[in-house]
Amino acid sequence: MLKALTIRNFALVAELDIEFGEGLTVITGESGAGKSILLDALSLVLGARLRRSALRPGTPGCDVSAEFDVGGYSHVRDALADLAVQTADGATCLVRRTASERRSRAFVNGVPGTLATLQAVTEPLIDIHGQDEHRQLLKADVQRRLLDEFGVDAARLEAVAVSYRERVDLQRQLDETRRAVAQARDRKILLGYQIDELTELGDDIDRFDELTEAHKRLSRARELIASVGSATQELDEDLTGRVARLLDLLERTDDPHPRLRAAVDLGASAHAHLAEAAVELRGYLDSFPEDDSELEGIDDTLARLHDVARKHRVRAADMRQHFDELKGEFDALAVDEARVEELGERATAAQARFREVGEALSDARRKAGSAFAKAVTATFAELGLKDASLMVEFRPTESAAGLETVEFRVVTNPRYPAGTLADIASGGELARISLAIEVVAAERSRLPCLILDEADIGVGGVAADVLGRLLRRLSKSTQVIAITHAPQIAALGDAHLRVLKTSDQDTVIEVLGGADRTEELARMLGGRKVTDATRAYAQTLLAEAGGG
């Protein structure tokens, strides 16, 4: 339960220390006194976002702490232990929030944490029902949660959620694998087509440089033949003319001088080399084809190589490397049809498990729905809605919450068919219907603390007294803190706190008892003018409540 709330420099509060006990605690005060500030401050330590307007002017920042006794809640103690923030006795949870204009900090049992940590720790500890809570009740997921809290085992809900997540995860894996296999299959088909196209090029894929050089040479064939032919002719004339005559003259010179003999030998060697050069040049000229058919063939081959290279978006000279890369990718690409089959079987099994646990949850939920509707209908009558009744409608759909959605339908007039809360209930009726549903759900929940912010709006007189007694009954199993304007409810509190403003417009809280409590109830009954009659009525309310 909530044991204490400490507030420093928050809105109109300079300094406030509040202690709470078991049972029903009522908080009263005039409008504008600052009752809502308490809930805003408490919401801050529960992980709500800070509004800058909540910082008290002229102060460095605010500091709010809430202390909970979690000794009777093993799941909360386990959560604290998992976060390594448990206290020595394991029974205390102190959450704290400090904030300034620049930064906000959160602590759990003195250990710094995040807002997510605060929310995770406090969510199972306390529930605040604000003035617009009945609007929240119009949401289908809220209606389902209330029904489940009333009569469905939490372990069963968790089993369905886990099974659903497993099914969704396996289905996601299956879908991704199917897409991957389809993509791999398509890729392999494309690669096979590209590889076949490159294979059709044969050896030409490796001869691009060679063919390019041959193409350049043959393209210049006429030019080369003309120039080399002239050179060959000149060489032939020199060999038969000047060089031959030179050698003949030297050979007929009869002188053994070594320099002359060396000149003769060199001349003979030059003649031999020139003769060989002539042979090579004639062979070179003979290498050219007689027509352009070879050049045309090479031109066609190069054109084909360039066309394929453009399609593959590579250079023609790099097609061999490209071909090898495609072949390597093709050989390494796996189309894992077996994985698809395996995941398909697992997904089918997961769906079957989800249906199994979901149907068990549906059976439990429908049984709880019948009991819940009966209990809420009885509470309607207690709150003055004698002709009203509740029924729970289920519609098939699959989610982490099970195999159905839950919708509360209400009859407020027997002459008309049942309708949704939004369609049937007027504002005042909706407030009372909401209260009845919340009270019935809370009686079965394991929630340690329930805070009601002016939940009595639209409820007065006898109905307010009935509501107060319902809250007192609920407080036997759950700590209830009710901010109220109804004296009938305030009289039933085990503890009574009054919120008021000082002359400096600061919000303070007083613990009321005896005559002070009678005066406050008299004020609530008669407004600013308190009379002996209102005091007497206040004393009567306290006496009937067992607190006077």
C-alpha positions as CSV (number, residue, x, y, z in Angstrom):
1,M,0.0,0.0,0.0
2,L,0.9,3.7,-0.3
3,K,2.4,4.6,3.1
4,A,3.6,8.2,2.5
5,L,3.8,11.0,0.0
6,T,6.4,13.8,0.4
7,I,6.2,16.9,-1.8
8,R,8.6,19.8,-2.0
9,N,8.2,22.9,-4.2
10,F,5.5,21.4,-6.5
11,A,3.0,23.9,-7.9
12,L,1.3,25.6,-4.8
13,V,2.9,23.2,-2.4
14,A,6.0,24.4,-0.6
15,E,6.4,21.4,1.7
16,L,4.0,18.6,2.4
17,D,4.3,15.2,4.2
18,I,1.3,12.9,4.1
19,E,1.0,9.5,5.7
20,F,-1.6,7.0,4.6
21,G,-2.9,4.0,6.4
22,E,-5.0,0.9,5.5
23,G,-8.6,1.0,4.6
24,L,-10.5,4.0,3.2
25,T,-8.8,7.4,3.3
26,V,-11.0,10.4,2.2
27,I,-9.6,13.7,1.1
28,T,-11.8,16.8,1.0
29,G,-11.5,20.5,0.6
30,E,-13.0,23.5,-1.1
31,S,-12.7,23.8,-4.9
32,G,-9.4,25.3,-5.9
33,A,-7.7,24.3,-2.6
34,G,-5.3,22.0,-4.5
35,K,-6.6,18.5,-4.2
36,S,-5.7,17.7,-7.8
37,I,-2.1,18.8,-7.0
38,L,-1.7,15.7,-4.9
39,L,-2.6,13.5,-7.8
40,D,-0.3,15.4,-10.1
41,A,2.6,15.1,-7.7
42,L,1.9,11.4,-7.3
43,S,1.6,10.9,-11.0
44,L,5.1,12.4,-11.3
45,V,6.7,9.7,-9.3
46,L,4.7,7.1,-11.2
47,G,6.5,8.2,-14.4
48,A,4.4,10.9,-15.8
49,R,6.0,13.7,-17.8
50,L,6.7,16.9,-16.0
51,R,4.8,20.1,-16.9
52,R,7.0,23.2,-16.4
53,S,4.0,24.9,-14.8
54,A,4.3,22.4,-11.9
55,L,7.6,23.9,-10.8
56,R,7.1,26.3,-7.9
57,P,8.2,29.8,-8.9
58,G,11.4,31.1,-7.3
59,T,12.7,27.6,-6.4
60,P,15.4,25.5,-8.0
61,G,13.1,22.6,-8.7
62,C,10.7,20.1,-7.2
63,D,11.2,16.9,-5.2
64,V,8.4,14.3,-4.9
65,S,8.7,10.9,-3.1
66,A,6.2,8.1,-2.5
67,E,6.8,5.2,-0.2
68,F,5.1,1.8,-0.7
69,D,4.9,-1.2,1.5
70,V,5.3,-4.2,-0.9
71,G,5.8,-6.9,1.7
72,G,2.7,-8.8,0.7
73,Y,3.4,-8.7,-3.1
74,S,6.1,-11.2,-4.1
75,H,5.9,-10.3,-7.8
76,V,6.8,-6.6,-6.9
77,R,9.6,-7.8,-4.7
78,D,10.9,-10.0,-7.4
79,A,10.8,-7.1,-9.9
80,L,12.8,-4.9,-7.5
81,A,15.3,-7.7,-7.0
82,D,15.7,-8.1,-10.8
83,L,16.5,-4.4,-11.0
84,A,18.9,-4.8,-8.1
85,V,17.1,-2.0,-6.2
86,Q,15.5,-4.0,-3.3
87,T,15.9,-2.8,0.3
88,A,17.4,-4.9,3.1
89,D,14.0,-6.0,4.4
90,G,12.6,-6.3,0.8
91,A,9.3,-4.8,1.9
92,T,9.9,-1.1,1.0
93,C,9.7,0.6,-2.3
94,L,10.6,4.3,-2.3
95,V,10.2,6.0,-5.6
96,R,11.5,9.6,-6.0
97,R,11.5,12.2,-8.7
98,T,13.5,15.4,-8.8
99,A,13.0,18.0,-11.5
100,S,14.2,21.4,-12.5
101,E,13.8,23.5,-15.7
102,R,16.8,21.8,-17.2
103,R,16.6,18.1,-16.1
104,S,14.6,15.5,-14.4
105,R,15.9,12.5,-12.4
106,A,14.3,9.4,-11.1
107,F,15.3,7.0,-8.2
108,V,14.0,3.7,-6.9
109,N,15.2,2.9,-3.4
110,G,17.9,5.5,-3.9
111,V,19.2,4.0,-7.1
112,P,19.0,6.2,-10.2
113,G,16.8,4.9,-12.9
114,T,14.7,5.9,-16.0
115,L,11.0,6.9,-16.3
116,A,10.5,3.5,-17.8
117,T,11.9,1.9,-14.6
118,L,9.5,4.0,-12.4
119,Q,6.6,3.0,-14.6
120,A,7.5,-0.7,-14.5
121,V,7.9,-0.7,-10.7
122,T,4.8,1.3,-9.8
123,E,2.3,0.0,-12.4
124,P,1.3,-3.0,-10.3
125,L,1.2,-0.9,-7.1
126,I,-1.4,1.8,-7.7
127,D,-4.2,2.8,-10.0
128,I,-5.5,6.3,-10.3
129,H,-9.0,6.8,-11.5
130,G,-9.3,10.4,-12.6
131,Q,-12.5,12.4,-13.2
132,D,-12.5,11.3,-16.8
133,E,-12.0,7.7,-16.0
134,H,-15.5,6.8,-17.2
135,R,-14.4,8.0,-20.6
136,Q,-11.5,5.5,-20.5
137,L,-14.1,2.9,-19.8
138,L,-15.5,3.4,-23.2
139,K,-12.4,1.7,-24.7
140,A,-12.7,-2.0,-25.5
141,D,-9.2,-2.9,-24.2
142,V,-10.0,-1.2,-20.8
143,Q,-13.2,-3.2,-20.6
144,R,-11.4,-6.4,-21.3
145,R,-8.7,-5.6,-18.7
146,L,-11.3,-5.0,-16.0
147,L,-13.1,-8.3,-16.8
148,D,-9.8,-10.2,-16.7
149,E,-8.8,-8.6,-13.4
150,F,-12.2,-9.7,-12.1
151,G,-12.2,-13.3,-12.9
152,V,-9.3,-14.6,-15.1
153,D,-6.1,-16.1,-13.8
154,A,-3.1,-13.9,-14.6
155,A,-1.0,-17.0,-15.5
156,R,-3.6,-18.0,-18.2
157,L,-3.4,-14.5,-19.7
158,E,0.4,-14.6,-19.7
159,A,0.3,-18.0,-21.4
160,V,-1.9,-16.7,-24.2
161,A,0.3,-13.6,-24.6
162,V,3.5,-15.7,-24.8
163,S,1.9,-18.1,-27.2
164,Y,0.6,-15.3,-29.4
165,R,4.1,-13.7,-29.5
166,E,5.6,-17.1,-30.4
167,R,3.1,-17.5,-33.2
168,V,3.6,-14.0,-34.5
169,D,7.4,-14.4,-34.4
170,L,7.3,-17.7,-36.2
171,Q,4.9,-16.4,-38.8
172,R,7.2,-13.4,-39.3
173,Q,10.2,-15.7,-39.7
174,L,8.2,-17.9,-42.1
175,D,7.1,-14.8,-44.2
176,E,10.7,-13.5,-44.3
177,T,12.1,-16.9,-45.2
178,R,9.5,-17.3,-48.0
179,R,10.4,-13.9,-49.3
180,A,14.1,-14.7,-49.1
181,V,13.6,-18.0,-50.9
182,A,11.5,-16.4,-53.6
183,Q,14.1,-13.7,-54.0
184,A,16.9,-16.3,-54.1
185,R,15.0,-18.4,-56.6
186,D,14.4,-15.3,-58.9
187,R,18.0,-14.3,-58.5
188,K,19.2,-17.7,-59.4
189,I,17.0,-17.7,-62.5
190,L,18.4,-14.3,-63.5
191,L,22.0,-15.4,-62.8
192,G,21.5,-18.6,-64.9
193,Y,20.2,-16.5,-67.8
194,Q,23.2,-14.1,-67.5
195,I,25.7,-16.9,-67.2
196,D,24.2,-18.6,-70.3
197,E,24.5,-15.4,-72.2
198,L,28.1,-15.0,-71.3
199,T,28.8,-18.6,-72.0
200,E,27.5,-18.2,-75.5
201,L,30.4,-15.8,-76.2
202,G,32.8,-18.7,-76.0
203,D,36.5,-18.0,-76.1
204,D,35.9,-14.5,-77.4
205,I,35.2,-13.4,-73.8
206,D,38.9,-13.8,-73.1
207,R,40.2,-12.3,-76.4
208,F,38.8,-8.8,-76.2
209,D,42.3,-7.2,-75.9
210,E,43.6,-9.4,-78.7
211,L,40.7,-8.7,-81.0
212,T,40.9,-5.0,-80.3
213,E,44.5,-4.9,-81.3
214,A,43.8,-7.0,-84.4
215,H,40.9,-4.7,-85.3
216,K,43.2,-1.6,-85.0
217,R,45.8,-3.3,-87.2
218,L,43.4,-4.4,-89.9
219,S,41.7,-1.1,-89.9
220,R,45.1,0.4,-90.9
221,A,45.9,-2.4,-93.4
222,R,46.0,-0.2,-96.6
223,E,48.2,2.4,-94.9
224,L,50.5,-0.2,-93.5
225,I,50.8,-2.1,-96.7
226,A,51.7,1.0,-98.7
227,S,54.3,2.3,-96.3
228,V,55.9,-1.2,-95.6
229,G,55.7,-2.1,-99.3
230,S,57.7,1.1,-100.2
231,A,60.2,0.2,-97.6
232,T,60.6,-3.3,-98.9
233,Q,61.0,-2.1,-102.4
234,E,63.7,0.4,-101.3
235,L,65.5,-2.4,-99.4
236,D,65.4,-4.8,-102.4
237,E,66.9,-2.1,-104.6
238,D,69.7,-1.4,-102.1
239,L,70.5,-5.1,-101.7
240,T,70.8,-5.6,-105.5
241,G,72.3,-2.3,-106.2
242,R,74.4,-0.2,-103.9
243,V,75.2,-2.7,-101.2
244,A,76.0,-5.5,-103.7
245,R,78.3,-3.2,-105.7
246,L,80.0,-2.0,-102.4
247,L,80.8,-5.6,-101.4
248,D,82.0,-6.4,-104.8
249,L,84.5,-3.5,-104.8
250,L,85.7,-4.4,-101.3
251,E,86.2,-8.1,-102.2
252,R,88.3,-7.2,-105.2
253,T,90.7,-5.1,-103.1
254,D,93.8,-7.2,-102.4
255,D,95.0,-6.0,-99.0
256,P,95.1,-8.1,-95.8
257,H,94.9,-5.0,-93.6
258,P,92.8,-5.9,-90.6
259,R,90.7,-2.7,-90.8
260,L,89.8,-3.4,-94.4
261,R,89.0,-7.0,-93.6
262,A,86.8,-5.8,-90.7
263,A,84.9,-3.4,-93.0
264,V,84.4,-6.3,-95.5
265,D,83.0,-8.6,-92.7
266,L,80.7,-5.8,-91.4
267,G,79.4,-5.1,-94.9
268,A,78.7,-8.8,-95.5
269,S,76.9,-9.0,-92.2
270,A,74.8,-5.9,-93.0
271,H,74.0,-7.4,-96.3
272,A,72.8,-10.6,-94.6
273,H,70.7,-8.6,-92.0
274,L,69.1,-6.5,-94.7
275,A,68.3,-9.6,-96.6
276,E,66.6,-11.1,-93.5
277,A,64.7,-7.8,-92.9
278,A,63.5,-7.9,-96.5
279,V,62.2,-11.5,-95.9
280,E,60.4,-10.5,-92.7
281,L,58.9,-7.4,-94.4
282,R,57.6,-9.6,-97.2
283,G,56.2,-12.0,-94.6
284,Y,54.6,-9.1,-92.8
285,L,52.9,-7.9,-96.0
286,D,51.8,-11.5,-96.7
287,S,50.0,-11.5,-93.3
288,F,47.4,-9.1,-94.4
289,P,44.2,-10.7,-95.9
290,E,43.5,-10.2,-99.5
291,D,40.0,-8.7,-98.7
292,D,38.1,-7.2,-95.7
293,S,36.2,-10.3,-94.6
294,E,38.5,-10.9,-91.5
295,L,38.1,-7.3,-90.4
296,E,34.3,-7.5,-90.7
297,G,34.3,-10.7,-88.7
298,I,36.4,-9.1,-85.9
299,D,34.2,-6.0,-86.0
300,D,31.1,-8.2,-85.5
301,T,32.7,-10.1,-82.6
302,L,33.7,-6.9,-80.9
303,A,30.2,-5.4,-81.4
304,R,28.7,-8.5,-79.8
305,L,31.1,-8.3,-76.9
306,H,30.3,-4.6,-76.3
307,D,26.5,-5.2,-76.5
308,V,26.6,-7.9,-73.8
309,A,28.9,-5.8,-71.7
310,R,26.5,-2.9,-71.8
311,K,23.6,-5.2,-70.8
312,H,25.7,-6.4,-67.8
313,R,26.9,-2.9,-67.0
314,V,30.5,-3.8,-67.0
315,R,33.5,-3.0,-69.3
316,A,34.0,-5.4,-72.1
317,A,37.6,-6.0,-70.9
318,D,36.2,-7.1,-67.5
319,M,33.6,-9.6,-68.6
320,R,35.7,-12.6,-67.7
321,Q,36.0,-11.4,-64.1
322,H,32.2,-10.6,-64.2
323,F,31.5,-14.1,-65.5
324,D,33.5,-15.7,-62.7
325,E,31.7,-13.5,-60.0
326,L,28.3,-14.5,-61.4
327,K,29.2,-18.1,-61.5
328,G,30.5,-17.9,-57.9
329,E,27.3,-16.2,-56.7
330,F,25.2,-18.8,-58.5
331,D,27.0,-21.7,-57.0
332,A,26.9,-20.2,-53.5
333,L,23.2,-19.1,-53.6
334,A,21.1,-21.4,-51.6
335,V,17.3,-21.8,-52.1
336,D,16.4,-23.2,-48.7
337,E,13.1,-24.8,-49.4
338,A,13.6,-27.1,-46.4
339,R,13.8,-24.1,-44.1
340,V,10.4,-22.9,-45.4
341,E,8.9,-26.3,-44.8
342,E,10.3,-26.5,-41.3
343,L,9.1,-23.0,-40.3
344,G,5.7,-23.7,-41.8
345,E,5.3,-26.8,-39.6
346,R,6.5,-24.8,-36.5
347,A,4.1,-21.9,-37.4
348,T,1.2,-24.3,-37.8
349,A,2.1,-25.9,-34.4
350,A,2.3,-22.5,-32.8
351,Q,-1.1,-21.5,-34.2
352,A,-2.5,-24.7,-32.8
353,R,-1.0,-24.0,-29.3
354,F,-2.3,-20.5,-29.4
355,R,-5.8,-21.7,-30.3
356,E,-5.6,-24.2,-27.5
357,V,-4.6,-21.8,-24.7
358,G,-6.8,-19.1,-26.3
359,E,-9.9,-21.3,-26.2
360,A,-9.2,-22.2,-22.6
361,L,-8.9,-18.4,-21.8
362,S,-12.1,-17.8,-23.7
363,D,-14.0,-20.4,-21.6
364,A,-12.6,-18.8,-18.4
365,R,-13.4,-15.3,-19.7
366,R,-17.0,-16.2,-20.6
367,K,-17.5,-17.7,-17.1
368,A,-16.1,-14.6,-15.6
369,G,-18.2,-12.5,-17.8
370,S,-21.4,-14.0,-16.5
371,A,-20.4,-13.5,-12.9
372,F,-19.1,-10.0,-13.6
373,A,-22.3,-8.9,-15.3
374,K,-24.3,-10.3,-12.4
375,A,-22.2,-8.5,-9.8
376,V,-22.2,-5.2,-11.7
377,T,-26.0,-5.4,-12.2
378,A,-26.4,-5.8,-8.5
379,T,-24.2,-2.8,-7.8
380,F,-26.2,-0.8,-10.3
381,A,-29.2,-1.4,-8.1
382,E,-27.3,-0.3,-5.0
383,L,-26.4,2.9,-6.8
384,G,-30.0,3.7,-7.7
385,L,-29.9,2.3,-11.3
386,K,-32.7,-0.3,-10.5
387,D,-33.7,-0.9,-14.1
388,A,-30.1,-1.1,-15.4
389,S,-28.3,-4.3,-16.2
390,L,-24.9,-5.2,-17.8
391,M,-24.1,-7.9,-20.2
392,V,-20.7,-8.8,-21.7
393,E,-20.5,-9.4,-25.4
394,F,-17.6,-11.2,-27.1
395,R,-16.5,-10.9,-30.7
396,P,-14.0,-13.1,-32.4
397,T,-10.6,-11.7,-33.2
398,E,-7.0,-12.8,-32.5
399,S,-4.5,-10.8,-30.5
400,A,-2.1,-11.1,-27.6
401,A,-5.2,-10.8,-25.4
402,G,-6.9,-13.9,-26.7
403,L,-9.4,-14.9,-29.3
404,E,-12.0,-12.2,-28.7
405,T,-12.7,-8.6,-27.9
406,V,-14.8,-7.7,-24.9
407,E,-17.6,-5.1,-25.0
408,F,-19.8,-4.1,-22.2
409,R,-23.4,-3.5,-23.2
410,V,-25.9,-1.9,-20.9
411,V,-29.7,-1.8,-20.6
412,T,-30.9,1.3,-18.7
413,N,-34.5,1.1,-19.7
414,P,-36.1,-2.4,-20.2
415,R,-38.1,-1.1,-23.1
416,Y,-35.0,-0.5,-25.2
417,P,-32.4,-3.0,-26.4
418,A,-28.9,-3.1,-24.9
419,G,-26.3,-0.7,-26.2
420,T,-22.7,0.3,-25.7
421,L,-21.8,2.5,-22.9
422,A,-21.3,5.4,-25.3
423,D,-24.7,4.9,-26.9
424,I,-26.9,4.2,-23.9
425,A,-25.7,6.0,-20.8
426,S,-26.2,9.7,-20.1
427,G,-23.5,11.6,-18.3
428,G,-24.7,11.0,-14.8
429,E,-25.6,7.4,-15.5
430,L,-22.2,6.8,-17.2
431,A,-20.4,8.0,-14.0
432,R,-22.4,5.7,-11.8
433,I,-22.1,2.8,-14.3
434,S,-18.4,3.4,-14.5
435,L,-18.1,3.4,-10.7
436,A,-20.0,0.2,-10.4
437,I,-17.8,-1.6,-12.9
438,E,-14.6,-0.3,-11.4
439,V,-15.6,-1.2,-7.9
440,V,-16.6,-4.8,-8.9
441,A,-13.4,-5.2,-10.8
442,A,-11.2,-3.8,-8.0
443,E,-12.8,-6.2,-5.5
444,R,-11.2,-9.1,-7.3
445,S,-7.9,-7.5,-8.4
446,R,-4.6,-7.8,-6.6
447,L,-4.0,-4.1,-6.9
448,P,-2.6,-2.8,-3.6
449,C,-3.9,0.8,-3.9
450,L,-6.8,2.5,-5.7
451,I,-7.1,6.3,-5.9
452,L,-10.4,7.8,-6.9
453,D,-10.5,11.5,-8.0
454,E,-14.0,12.9,-7.4
455,A,-15.5,9.6,-8.6
456,D,-18.8,10.7,-6.9
457,I,-19.5,13.3,-9.6
458,G,-23.2,12.8,-10.6
459,V,-23.8,10.8,-7.4
460,G,-25.6,12.2,-4.4
461,G,-27.9,11.5,-1.5
462,V,-28.6,7.9,-0.8
463,A,-26.5,6.8,-3.8
464,A,-23.5,8.6,-2.4
465,D,-23.9,6.8,0.9
466,V,-24.2,3.5,-1.0
467,L,-21.1,4.3,-3.0
468,G,-19.2,5.2,0.2
469,R,-20.1,1.9,1.7
470,L,-19.0,0.1,-1.5
471,L,-15.7,1.8,-1.2
472,R,-15.4,0.9,2.4
473,R,-16.2,-2.7,1.6
474,L,-13.5,-2.6,-1.2
475,S,-11.0,-1.1,1.3
476,K,-11.0,-4.3,3.3
477,S,-8.9,-5.9,0.6
478,T,-7.5,-2.8,-1.2
479,Q,-6.2,0.5,0.1
480,V,-8.7,3.1,-1.2
481,I,-7.9,6.8,-1.3
482,A,-10.9,8.9,-2.4
483,I,-10.9,12.6,-3.2
484,T,-14.6,13.5,-2.7
485,H,-17.1,16.3,-2.5
486,A,-19.8,14.0,-1.0
487,P,-20.2,14.3,2.8
488,Q,-21.8,10.8,2.8
489,I,-18.7,9.3,1.4
490,A,-16.3,11.5,3.5
491,A,-18.1,10.3,6.7
492,L,-17.3,6.7,5.9
493,G,-13.5,7.2,5.7
494,D,-11.2,5.4,8.1
495,A,-9.0,8.5,7.8
496,H,-9.9,12.0,6.8
497,L,-7.5,14.5,5.2
498,R,-8.5,18.1,4.4
499,V,-6.7,20.2,1.7
500,L,-6.8,24.0,2.2
501,K,-4.9,27.1,1.1
502,T,-3.0,29.3,3.5
503,S,-3.1,33.1,3.4
504,D,0.0,32.9,1.2
505,Q,-2.0,30.7,-1.3
506,D,0.0,27.6,-0.4
507,T,-1.6,24.2,-0.3
508,V,-1.4,22.3,3.0
509,I,-3.1,19.2,4.3
510,E,-4.6,18.6,7.8
511,V,-5.5,15.3,9.4
512,L,-9.0,15.7,10.7
513,G,-10.6,14.1,13.7
514,G,-13.2,14.8,16.4
515,A,-14.8,18.3,16.1
516,D,-12.6,19.3,13.1
517,R,-14.0,16.4,11.1
518,T,-17.5,17.3,12.1
519,E,-17.0,20.9,11.0
520,E,-15.6,19.8,7.6
521,L,-18.6,17.5,7.0
522,A,-20.9,20.4,8.1
523,R,-19.2,22.7,5.6
524,M,-19.6,20.1,2.8
525,L,-23.3,19.8,3.7
526,G,-24.1,23.5,4.0
527,G,-21.4,25.3,2.1
528,R,-19.7,28.3,3.7
529,K,-22.5,28.8,6.1
530,V,-22.2,26.1,8.9
531,T,-25.2,25.9,11.2
532,D,-26.1,23.8,14.2
533,A,-28.4,21.8,11.9
534,T,-25.6,20.9,9.5
535,R,-23.3,20.1,12.4
536,A,-26.0,17.8,13.8
537,Y,-26.4,16.1,10.4
538,A,-22.7,15.7,10.2
539,Q,-22.6,14.0,13.6
540,T,-25.4,11.8,12.4
541,L,-23.5,10.8,9.3
542,L,-20.4,10.0,11.4
543,A,-22.5,8.0,13.9
544,E,-24.2,6.0,11.1
545,A,-20.7,5.3,9.6
546,G,-19.4,4.1,12.9
547,G,-16.9,7.0,13.2
548,G,-18.8,9.5,15.4
